[in-house]
Amino acid sequence: MPEKTLYNETHQSRSVPPTAYESLLGDAIERAFGQGIDSLDALVAYLNQSGPPGPNGAAWTAESYTAEIAKLAV
């Protein structure tokens, strides 16, 4: 019997599609990682330079990023 190929379903644990904000934030984080950014402080600086803005339009901080990611992970 041939081996069954398994596929990872995008957003397989989500019950609704991502919002525009979630997509923008995710894309920005992916770009940062693609550029070799691998520390929280550098990521926060990148987001403040490239966007999207932090919660309520404020600048990102390590604390606001951590809180926002925790909120979005629920």
PDB file with one MODEL, atoms N, CA, C and O in Angstrom:
MODEL        1
ATOM      1  N   MET A   1       0.839  -1.170   0.000  1.00  0.00           N
ATOM      2  CA  MET A   1       0.000   0.000   0.000  1.00  0.00           C
ATOM      3  C   MET A   1       0.894   1.246   0.000  1.00  0.00           C
ATOM      4  O   MET A   1       1.827   1.320   0.800  1.00  0.00           O
ATOM      5  N   PRO A   2       0.632   2.235  -0.883  1.00  0.00           N
ATOM      6  CA  PRO A   2       1.468   3.441  -0.927  1.00  0.00           C
ATOM      7  C   PRO A   2       1.303   4.260   0.357  1.00  0.00           C
ATOM      8  O   PRO A   2       0.266   4.233   1.019  1.00  0.00           O
ATOM      9  N   GLU A   3       2.386   4.993   0.674  1.00  0.00           N
ATOM     10  CA  GLU A   3       2.325   5.854   1.858  1.00  0.00           C
ATOM     11  C   GLU A   3       1.350   6.997   1.626  1.00  0.00           C
ATOM     12  O   GLU A   3       1.254   7.543   0.527  1.00  0.00           O
ATOM     13  N   LYS A   4       0.643   7.340   2.666  1.00  0.00           N
ATOM     14  CA  LYS A   4      -0.307   8.445   2.600  1.00  0.00           C
ATOM     15  C   LYS A   4       0.457   9.747   2.855  1.00  0.00           C
ATOM     16  O   LYS A   4       1.229   9.838   3.811  1.00  0.00           O
ATOM     17  N   THR A   5       0.245  10.744   2.010  1.00  0.00           N
ATOM     18  CA  THR A   5       0.882  12.037   2.182  1.00  0.00           C
ATOM     19  C   THR A   5       0.023  12.883   3.106  1.00  0.00           C
ATOM     20  O   THR A   5      -1.184  13.010   2.902  1.00  0.00           O
ATOM     21  N   LEU A   6       0.649  13.459   4.122  1.00  0.00           N
ATOM     22  CA  LEU A   6      -0.064  14.314   5.064  1.00  0.00           C
ATOM     23  C   LEU A   6       0.195  15.773   4.716  1.00  0.00           C
ATOM     24  O   LEU A   6       1.309  16.143   4.344  1.00  0.00           O
ATOM     25  N   TYR A   7      -0.812  16.577   4.837  1.00  0.00           N
ATOM     26  CA  TYR A   7      -0.703  17.994   4.543  1.00  0.00           C
ATOM     27  C   TYR A   7      -1.088  18.796   5.770  1.00  0.00           C
ATOM     28  O   TYR A   7      -2.011  18.437   6.501  1.00  0.00           O
ATOM     29  N   ASN A   8      -0.380  19.867   5.982  1.00  0.00           N
ATOM     30  CA  ASN A   8      -0.711  20.795   7.052  1.00  0.00           C
ATOM     31  C   ASN A   8      -1.750  21.772   6.514  1.00  0.00           C
ATOM     32  O   ASN A   8      -1.513  22.454   5.518  1.00  0.00           O
ATOM     33  N   GLU A   9      -2.877  21.834   7.164  1.00  0.00           N
ATOM     34  CA  GLU A   9      -3.916  22.758   6.761  1.00  0.00           C
ATOM     35  C   GLU A   9      -3.624  24.133   7.362  1.00  0.00           C
ATOM     36  O   GLU A   9      -3.439  24.252   8.573  1.00  0.00           O
ATOM     37  N   THR A  10      -3.581  25.157   6.537  1.00  0.00           N
ATOM     38  CA  THR A  10      -3.366  26.507   7.018  1.00  0.00           C
ATOM     39  C   THR A  10      -4.467  26.874   7.985  1.00  0.00           C
ATOM     40  O   THR A  10      -5.647  26.661   7.705  1.00  0.00           O
ATOM     41  N   HIS A  11      -4.090  27.423   9.116  1.00  0.00           N
ATOM     42  CA  HIS A  11      -5.042  27.850  10.149  1.00  0.00           C
ATOM     43  C   HIS A  11      -5.948  26.700  10.579  1.00  0.00           C
ATOM     44  O   HIS A  11      -7.140  26.897  10.810  1.00  0.00           O
ATOM     45  N   GLN A  12      -5.384  25.504  10.684  1.00  0.00           N
ATOM     46  CA  GLN A  12      -6.206  24.340  10.982  1.00  0.00           C
ATOM     47  C   GLN A  12      -6.891  24.399  12.328  1.00  0.00           C
ATOM     48  O   GLN A  12      -7.875  23.690  12.540  1.00  0.00           O
ATOM     49  N   SER A  13      -6.409  25.217  13.243  1.00  0.00           N
ATOM     50  CA  SER A  13      -7.054  25.283  14.551  1.00  0.00           C
ATOM     51  C   SER A  13      -7.946  26.515  14.700  1.00  0.00           C
ATOM     52  O   SER A  13      -8.499  26.752  15.774  1.00  0.00           O
ATOM     53  N   ARG A  14      -8.087  27.286  13.649  1.00  0.00           N
ATOM     54  CA  ARG A  14      -8.905  28.497  13.712  1.00  0.00           C
ATOM     55  C   ARG A  14     -10.347  28.182  13.355  1.00  0.00           C
ATOM     56  O   ARG A  14     -10.622  27.327  12.513  1.00  0.00           O
ATOM     57  N   SER A  15     -11.263  28.884  14.009  1.00  0.00           N
ATOM     58  CA  SER A  15     -12.676  28.702  13.669  1.00  0.00           C
ATOM     59  C   SER A  15     -13.169  29.780  12.703  1.00  0.00           C
ATOM     60  O   SER A  15     -14.236  29.641  12.106  1.00  0.00           O
ATOM     61  N   VAL A  16     -12.389  30.857  12.551  1.00  0.00           N
ATOM     62  CA  VAL A  16     -12.727  31.936  11.620  1.00  0.00           C
ATOM     63  C   VAL A  16     -11.451  32.369  10.900  1.00  0.00           C
ATOM     64  O   VAL A  16     -10.352  32.178  11.421  1.00  0.00           O
ATOM     65  N   PRO A  17     -11.589  32.949   9.712  1.00  0.00           N
ATOM     66  CA  PRO A  17     -10.403  33.432   9.000  1.00  0.00           C
ATOM     67  C   PRO A  17      -9.731  34.574   9.784  1.00  0.00           C
ATOM     68  O   PRO A  17     -10.388  35.250  10.576  1.00  0.00           O
ATOM     69  N   PRO A  18      -8.424  34.789   9.563  1.00  0.00           N
ATOM     70  CA  PRO A  18      -7.749  35.888  10.250  1.00  0.00           C
ATOM     71  C   PRO A  18      -8.302  37.241   9.787  1.00  0.00           C
ATOM     72  O   PRO A  18      -8.756  37.385   8.652  1.00  0.00           O
ATOM     73  N   THR A  19      -8.254  38.216  10.678  1.00  0.00           N
ATOM     74  CA  THR A  19      -8.660  39.573  10.315  1.00  0.00           C
ATOM     75  C   THR A  19      -7.566  40.202   9.464  1.00  0.00           C
ATOM     76  O   THR A  19      -6.461  39.667   9.365  1.00  0.00           O
ATOM     77  N   ALA A  20      -7.875  41.330   8.855  1.00  0.00           N
ATOM     78  CA  ALA A  20      -6.875  42.056   8.067  1.00  0.00           C
ATOM     79  C   ALA A  20      -5.685  42.428   8.953  1.00  0.00           C
ATOM     80  O   ALA A  20      -4.535  42.307   8.533  1.00  0.00           O
ATOM     81  N   TYR A  21      -5.959  42.877  10.169  1.00  0.00           N
ATOM     82  CA  TYR A  21      -4.899  43.234  11.116  1.00  0.00           C
ATOM     83  C   TYR A  21      -4.011  42.027  11.426  1.00  0.00           C
ATOM     84  O   TYR A  21      -2.786  42.147  11.425  1.00  0.00           O
ATOM     85  N   GLU A  22      -4.613  40.872  11.689  1.00  0.00           N
ATOM     86  CA  GLU A  22      -3.840  39.669  11.987  1.00  0.00           C
ATOM     87  C   GLU A  22      -2.975  39.268  10.791  1.00  0.00           C
ATOM     88  O   GLU A  22      -1.833  38.841  10.962  1.00  0.00           O
ATOM     89  N   SER A  23      -3.513  39.403   9.602  1.00  0.00           N
ATOM     90  CA  SER A  23      -2.740  39.075   8.402  1.00  0.00           C
ATOM     91  C   SER A  23      -1.570  40.040   8.220  1.00  0.00           C
ATOM     92  O   SER A  23      -0.458  39.614   7.905  1.00  0.00           O
ATOM     93  N   LEU A  24      -1.813  41.332   8.416  1.00  0.00           N
ATOM     94  CA  LEU A  24      -0.734  42.320   8.290  1.00  0.00           C
ATOM     95  C   LEU A  24       0.360  42.070   9.322  1.00  0.00           C
ATOM     96  O   LEU A  24       1.547  42.106   9.000  1.00  0.00           O
ATOM     97  N   LEU A  25      -0.047  41.818  10.560  1.00  0.00           N
ATOM     98  CA  LEU A  25       0.926  41.564  11.618  1.00  0.00           C
ATOM     99  C   LEU A  25       1.705  40.284  11.320  1.00  0.00           C
ATOM    100  O   LEU A  25       2.929  40.264  11.450  1.00  0.00           O
ATOM    101  N   GLY A  26       1.026  39.243  10.932  1.00  0.00           N
ATOM    102  CA  GLY A  26       1.698  37.990  10.596  1.00  0.00           C
ATOM    103  C   GLY A  26       2.675  38.150   9.447  1.00  0.00           C
ATOM    104  O   GLY A  26       3.784  37.617   9.494  1.00  0.00           O
ATOM    105  N   ASP A  27       2.274  38.878   8.419  1.00  0.00           N
ATOM    106  CA  ASP A  27       3.164  39.116   7.278  1.00  0.00           C
ATOM    107  C   ASP A  27       4.401  39.897   7.711  1.00  0.00           C
ATOM    108  O   ASP A  27       5.512  39.587   7.280  1.00  0.00           O
ATOM    109  N   ALA A  28       4.218  40.909   8.557  1.00  0.00           N
ATOM    110  CA  ALA A  28       5.349  41.713   9.031  1.00  0.00           C
ATOM    111  C   ALA A  28       6.310  40.860   9.864  1.00  0.00           C
ATOM    112  O   ALA A  28       7.527  40.989   9.736  1.00  0.00           O
ATOM    113  N   ILE A  29       5.764  39.997  10.708  1.00  0.00           N
ATOM    114  CA  ILE A  29       6.608  39.118  11.531  1.00  0.00           C
ATOM    115  C   ILE A  29       7.382  38.153  10.631  1.00  0.00           C
ATOM    116  O   ILE A  29       8.569  37.916  10.855  1.00  0.00           O
ATOM    117  N   GLU A  30       6.724  37.599   9.622  1.00  0.00           N
ATOM    118  CA  GLU A  30       7.409  36.700   8.690  1.00  0.00           C
ATOM    119  C   GLU A  30       8.538  37.416   7.965  1.00  0.00           C
ATOM    120  O   GLU A  30       9.621  36.853   7.806  1.00  0.00           O
ATOM    121  N   ARG A  31       8.301  38.660   7.517  1.00  0.00           N
ATOM    122  CA  ARG A  31       9.358  39.428   6.840  1.00  0.00           C
ATOM    123  C   ARG A  31      10.530  39.663   7.783  1.00  0.00           C
ATOM    124  O   ARG A  31      11.688  39.546   7.383  1.00  0.00           O
ATOM    125  N   ALA A  32      10.229  39.991   9.029  1.00  0.00           N
ATOM    126  CA  ALA A  32      11.296  40.231  10.009  1.00  0.00           C
ATOM    127  C   ALA A  32      12.128  38.967  10.200  1.00  0.00           C
ATOM    128  O   ALA A  32      13.358  39.021  10.169  1.00  0.00           O
ATOM    129  N   PHE A  33      11.467  37.836  10.395  1.00  0.00           N
ATOM    130  CA  PHE A  33      12.200  36.577  10.563  1.00  0.00           C
ATOM    131  C   PHE A  33      13.015  36.264   9.311  1.00  0.00           C
ATOM    132  O   PHE A  33      14.137  35.765   9.406  1.00  0.00           O
ATOM    133  N   GLY A  34      12.454  36.556   8.143  1.00  0.00           N
ATOM    134  CA  GLY A  34      13.158  36.327   6.882  1.00  0.00           C
ATOM    135  C   GLY A  34      14.408  37.154   6.748  1.00  0.00           C
ATOM    136  O   GLY A  34      15.337  36.771   6.036  1.00  0.00           O
ATOM    137  N   GLN A  35      14.445  38.290   7.426  1.00  0.00           N
ATOM    138  CA  GLN A  35      15.627  39.158   7.410  1.00  0.00           C
ATOM    139  C   GLN A  35      16.611  38.795   8.518  1.00  0.00           C
ATOM    140  O   GLN A  35      17.617  39.478   8.710  1.00  0.00           O
ATOM    141  N   GLY A  36      16.321  37.729   9.236  1.00  0.00           N
ATOM    142  CA  GLY A  36      17.238  37.281  10.265  1.00  0.00           C
ATOM    143  C   GLY A  36      17.005  37.885  11.633  1.00  0.00           C
ATOM    144  O   GLY A  36      17.801  37.672  12.547  1.00  0.00           O
ATOM    145  N   ILE A  37      15.936  38.629  11.787  1.00  0.00           N
ATOM    146  CA  ILE A  37      15.625  39.216  13.091  1.00  0.00           C
ATOM    147  C   ILE A  37      15.158  38.093  14.003  1.00  0.00           C
ATOM    148  O   ILE A  37      14.221  37.364  13.677  1.00  0.00           O
ATOM    149  N   ASP A  38      15.819  37.960  15.150  1.00  0.00           N
ATOM    150  CA  ASP A  38      15.485  36.835  16.024  1.00  0.00           C
ATOM    151  C   ASP A  38      15.454  37.199  17.503  1.00  0.00           C
ATOM    152  O   ASP A  38      15.485  36.318  18.362  1.00  0.00           O
ATOM    153  N   SER A  39      15.392  38.486  17.800  1.00  0.00           N
ATOM    154  CA  SER A  39      15.240  38.888  19.201  1.00  0.00           C
ATOM    155  C   SER A  39      13.987  39.755  19.327  1.00  0.00           C
ATOM    156  O   SER A  39      13.574  40.410  18.371  1.00  0.00           O
ATOM    157  N   LEU A  40      13.405  39.750  20.493  1.00  0.00           N
ATOM    158  CA  LEU A  40      12.179  40.514  20.707  1.00  0.00           C
ATOM    159  C   LEU A  40      12.407  41.998  20.493  1.00  0.00           C
ATOM    160  O   LEU A  40      11.601  42.657  19.835  1.00  0.00           O
ATOM    161  N   ASP A  41      13.485  42.535  21.033  1.00  0.00           N
ATOM    162  CA  ASP A  41      13.747  43.966  20.875  1.00  0.00           C
ATOM    163  C   ASP A  41      13.918  44.353  19.410  1.00  0.00           C
ATOM    164  O   ASP A  41      13.417  45.393  18.980  1.00  0.00           O
ATOM    165  N   ALA A  42      14.617  43.529  18.645  1.00  0.00           N
ATOM    166  CA  ALA A  42      14.800  43.810  17.221  1.00  0.00           C
ATOM    167  C   ALA A  42      13.480  43.687  16.465  1.00  0.00           C
ATOM    168  O   ALA A  42      13.211  44.465  15.550  1.00  0.00           O
ATOM    169  N   LEU A  43      12.661  42.714  16.846  1.00  0.00           N
ATOM    170  CA  LEU A  43      11.351  42.546  16.202  1.00  0.00           C
ATOM    171  C   LEU A  43      10.461  43.749  16.479  1.00  0.00           C
ATOM    172  O   LEU A  43       9.794  44.251  15.574  1.00  0.00           O
ATOM    173  N   VAL A  44      10.447  44.210  17.714  1.00  0.00           N
ATOM    174  CA  VAL A  44       9.644  45.380  18.079  1.00  0.00           C
ATOM    175  C   VAL A  44      10.118  46.609  17.290  1.00  0.00           C
ATOM    176  O   VAL A  44       9.301  47.382  16.791  1.00  0.00           O
ATOM    177  N   ALA A  45      11.420  46.782  17.181  1.00  0.00           N
ATOM    178  CA  ALA A  45      11.959  47.914  16.404  1.00  0.00           C
ATOM    179  C   ALA A  45      11.538  47.806  14.945  1.00  0.00           C
ATOM    180  O   ALA A  45      11.173  48.805  14.326  1.00  0.00           O
ATOM    181  N   TYR A  46      11.587  46.588  14.390  1.00  0.00           N
ATOM    182  CA  TYR A  46      11.170  46.370  13.007  1.00  0.00           C
ATOM    183  C   TYR A  46       9.701  46.724  12.818  1.00  0.00           C
ATOM    184  O   TYR A  46       9.345  47.411  11.861  1.00  0.00           O
ATOM    185  N   LEU A  47       8.846  46.256  13.728  1.00  0.00           N
ATOM    186  CA  LEU A  47       7.411  46.556  13.618  1.00  0.00           C
ATOM    187  C   LEU A  47       7.156  48.054  13.717  1.00  0.00           C
ATOM    188  O   LEU A  47       6.292  48.579  13.015  1.00  0.00           O
ATOM    189  N   ASN A  48       7.886  48.741  14.568  1.00  0.00           N
ATOM    190  CA  ASN A  48       7.708  50.193  14.684  1.00  0.00           C
ATOM    191  C   ASN A  48       8.148  50.912  13.422  1.00  0.00           C
ATOM    192  O   ASN A  48       7.625  51.980  13.103  1.00  0.00           O
ATOM    193  N   GLN A  49       9.102  50.342  12.704  1.00  0.00           N
ATOM    194  CA  GLN A  49       9.570  50.947  11.457  1.00  0.00           C
ATOM    195  C   GLN A  49       8.653  50.606  10.290  1.00  0.00           C
ATOM    196  O   GLN A  49       8.343  51.467   9.466  1.00  0.00           O
ATOM    197  N   SER A  50       8.216  49.337  10.220  1.00  0.00           N
ATOM    198  CA  SER A  50       7.496  48.880   9.034  1.00  0.00           C
ATOM    199  C   SER A  50       5.988  48.791   9.211  1.00  0.00           C
ATOM    200  O   SER A  50       5.246  48.808   8.228  1.00  0.00           O
ATOM    201  N   GLY A  51       5.523  48.696  10.467  1.00  0.00           N
ATOM    202  CA  GLY A  51       4.103  48.534  10.724  1.00  0.00           C
ATOM    203  C   GLY A  51       3.716  47.080  10.709  1.00  0.00           C
ATOM    204  O   GLY A  51       4.545  46.228  10.389  1.00  0.00           O
ATOM    205  N   PRO A  52       2.515  46.777  11.037  1.00  0.00           N
ATOM    206  CA  PRO A  52       1.432  47.698  11.395  1.00  0.00           C
ATOM    207  C   PRO A  52       1.653  48.279  12.786  1.00  0.00           C
ATOM    208  O   PRO A  52       2.443  47.760  13.574  1.00  0.00           O
ATOM    209  N   PRO A  53       0.930  49.379  13.076  1.00  0.00           N
ATOM    210  CA  PRO A  53       1.057  49.972  14.406  1.00  0.00           C
ATOM    211  C   PRO A  53       0.597  49.002  15.492  1.00  0.00           C
ATOM    212  O   PRO A  53      -0.141  48.052  15.233  1.00  0.00           O
ATOM    213  N   GLY A  54       1.049  49.269  16.701  1.00  0.00           N
ATOM    214  CA  GLY A  54       0.640  48.456  17.840  1.00  0.00           C
ATOM    215  C   GLY A  54      -0.814  48.697  18.194  1.00  0.00           C
ATOM    216  O   GLY A  54      -1.500  49.481  17.537  1.00  0.00           O
ATOM    217  N   PRO A  55      -1.282  48.025  19.229  1.00  0.00           N
ATOM    218  CA  PRO A  55      -2.669  48.189  19.670  1.00  0.00           C
ATOM    219  C   PRO A  55      -3.014  49.662  19.905  1.00  0.00           C
ATOM    220  O   PRO A  55      -2.220  50.415  20.468  1.00  0.00           O
ATOM    221  N   ASN A  56      -4.193  50.052  19.470  1.00  0.00           N
ATOM    222  CA  ASN A  56      -4.687  51.426  19.586  1.00  0.00           C
ATOM    223  C   ASN A  56      -3.795  52.433  18.872  1.00  0.00           C
ATOM    224  O   ASN A  56      -3.798  53.616  19.213  1.00  0.00           O
ATOM    225  N   GLY A  57      -3.031  51.972  17.884  1.00  0.00           N
ATOM    226  CA  GLY A  57      -2.185  52.856  17.098  1.00  0.00           C
ATOM    227  C   GLY A  57      -0.901  53.269  17.789  1.00  0.00           C
ATOM    228  O   GLY A  57      -0.159  54.099  17.264  1.00  0.00           O
ATOM    229  N   ALA A  58      -0.625  52.709  18.949  1.00  0.00           N
ATOM    230  CA  ALA A  58       0.570  53.072  19.710  1.00  0.00           C
ATOM    231  C   ALA A  58       1.800  52.372  19.139  1.00  0.00           C
ATOM    232  O   ALA A  58       1.695  51.397  18.394  1.00  0.00           O
ATOM    233  N   ALA A  59       2.963  52.895  19.507  1.00  0.00           N
ATOM    234  CA  ALA A  59       4.212  52.231  19.138  1.00  0.00           C
ATOM    235  C   ALA A  59       4.296  50.892  19.871  1.00  0.00           C
ATOM    236  O   ALA A  59       3.802  50.747  20.989  1.00  0.00           O
ATOM    237  N   TRP A  60       4.925  49.927  19.223  1.00  0.00           N
ATOM    238  CA  TRP A  60       5.129  48.621  19.835  1.00  0.00           C
ATOM    239  C   TRP A  60       6.177  48.713  20.931  1.00  0.00           C
ATOM    240  O   TRP A  60       7.154  49.451  20.806  1.00  0.00           O
ATOM    241  N   THR A  61       5.972  47.968  21.996  1.00  0.00           N
ATOM    242  CA  THR A  61       6.976  47.739  23.029  1.00  0.00           C
ATOM    243  C   THR A  61       7.056  46.229  23.210  1.00  0.00           C
ATOM    244  O   THR A  61       6.193  45.496  22.727  1.00  0.00           O
ATOM    245  N   ALA A  62       8.077  45.769  23.897  1.00  0.00           N
ATOM    246  CA  ALA A  62       8.169  44.335  24.166  1.00  0.00           C
ATOM    247  C   ALA A  62       6.930  43.865  24.917  1.00  0.00           C
ATOM    248  O   ALA A  62       6.412  42.780  24.655  1.00  0.00           O
ATOM    249  N   GLU A  63       6.461  44.684  25.849  1.00  0.00           N
ATOM    250  CA  GLU A  63       5.295  44.304  26.650  1.00  0.00           C
ATOM    251  C   GLU A  63       4.022  44.281  25.816  1.00  0.00           C
ATOM    252  O   GLU A  63       3.218  43.357  25.940  1.00  0.00           O
ATOM    253  N   SER A  64       3.826  45.301  24.956  1.00  0.00           N
ATOM    254  CA  SER A  64       2.598  45.323  24.159  1.00  0.00           C
ATOM    255  C   SER A  64       2.599  44.206  23.117  1.00  0.00           C
ATOM    256  O   SER A  64       1.551  43.633  22.820  1.00  0.00           O
ATOM    257  N   TYR A  65       3.777  43.895  22.558  1.00  0.00           N
ATOM    258  CA  TYR A  65       3.859  42.796  21.592  1.00  0.00           C
ATOM    259  C   TYR A  65       3.514  41.470  22.269  1.00  0.00           C
ATOM    260  O   TYR A  65       2.708  40.694  21.756  1.00  0.00           O
ATOM    261  N   THR A  66       4.124  41.219  23.411  1.00  0.00           N
ATOM    262  CA  THR A  66       3.874  39.970  24.127  1.00  0.00           C
ATOM    263  C   THR A  66       2.406  39.831  24.493  1.00  0.00           C
ATOM    264  O   THR A  66       1.823  38.756  24.352  1.00  0.00           O
ATOM    265  N   ALA A  67       1.806  40.926  24.966  1.00  0.00           N
ATOM    266  CA  ALA A  67       0.382  40.887  25.347  1.00  0.00           C
ATOM    267  C   ALA A  67      -0.505  40.673  24.115  1.00  0.00           C
ATOM    268  O   ALA A  67      -1.475  39.917  24.177  1.00  0.00           O
ATOM    269  N   GLU A  68      -0.181  41.326  23.011  1.00  0.00           N
ATOM    270  CA  GLU A  68      -1.007  41.203  21.806  1.00  0.00           C
ATOM    271  C   GLU A  68      -0.921  39.792  21.219  1.00  0.00           C
ATOM    272  O   GLU A  68      -1.938  39.230  20.811  1.00  0.00           O
ATOM    273  N   ILE A  69       0.262  39.228  21.175  1.00  0.00           N
ATOM    274  CA  ILE A  69       0.411  37.870  20.662  1.00  0.00           C
ATOM    275  C   ILE A  69      -0.323  36.883  21.556  1.00  0.00           C
ATOM    276  O   ILE A  69      -0.957  35.952  21.058  1.00  0.00           O
ATOM    277  N   ALA A  70      -0.246  37.072  22.862  1.00  0.00           N
ATOM    278  CA  ALA A  70      -0.971  36.190  23.788  1.00  0.00           C
ATOM    279  C   ALA A  70      -2.473  36.301  23.566  1.00  0.00           C
ATOM    280  O   ALA A  70      -3.184  35.297  23.603  1.00  0.00           O
ATOM    281  N   LYS A  71      -2.960  37.519  23.335  1.00  0.00           N
ATOM    282  CA  LYS A  71      -4.399  37.733  23.096  1.00  0.00           C
ATOM    283  C   LYS A  71      -4.820  37.069  21.776  1.00  0.00           C
ATOM    284  O   LYS A  71      -5.874  36.436  21.710  1.00  0.00           O
ATOM    285  N   LEU A  72      -4.005  37.212  20.737  1.00  0.00           N
ATOM    286  CA  LEU A  72      -4.352  36.648  19.436  1.00  0.00           C
ATOM    287  C   LEU A  72      -4.234  35.129  19.400  1.00  0.00           C
ATOM    288  O   LEU A  72      -4.842  34.479  18.550  1.00  0.00           O
ATOM    289  N   ALA A  73      -3.465  34.569  20.307  1.00  0.00           N
ATOM    290  CA  ALA A  73      -3.247  33.124  20.325  1.00  0.00           C
ATOM    291  C   ALA A  73      -4.423  32.359  20.914  1.00  0.00           C
ATOM    292  O   ALA A  73      -4.461  31.131  20.839  1.00  0.00           O
ATOM    293  N   VAL A  74      -5.365  33.057  21.488  1.00  0.00           N
ATOM    294  CA  VAL A  74      -6.511  32.384  22.138  1.00  0.00           C
ATOM    295  C   VAL A  74      -7.487  31.912  21.095  1.00  0.00           C
ATOM    296  O   VAL A  74      -8.514  31.323  21.432  1.00  0.00           O
TER     297      VAL A  74
ENDMDL
END
